Amino acid sequence: MTKNVNVRFPDDVHKAAVAAAAADDRSLNSWLVAVVRRATETRKDTGGASPTRG
């Protein structure tokens, strides 16, 4: 099952994400799913600590 989520990015973040996805030969959606999945799995591995905000 999938869910649709609308996310707003600043132009520079969107441009960087599109470039990163293309470099990984993925669609932006597929790349974002992989990034979020990795971040949430890392959070589980660290005992629920939040990722550093920057």
Stockholm file with secondary structure:
# STOCKHOLM 1.0

chainA/1-54         MTKNVNVRFPDDVHKAAVAAAAADDRSLNSWLVAVVRRATETRKDTGGASPTRG
#=GR chainA/1-54 SS CCCCCCCCCCHHHHHHHHHHHHHTTCCHHHHHHHHHHHHHHHHHHTTSCCCCCC
#=GC SS_cons        CCCCCCCCCCHHHHHHHHHHHHHTTCCHHHHHHHHHHHHHHHHHHTTSCCCCCC
//
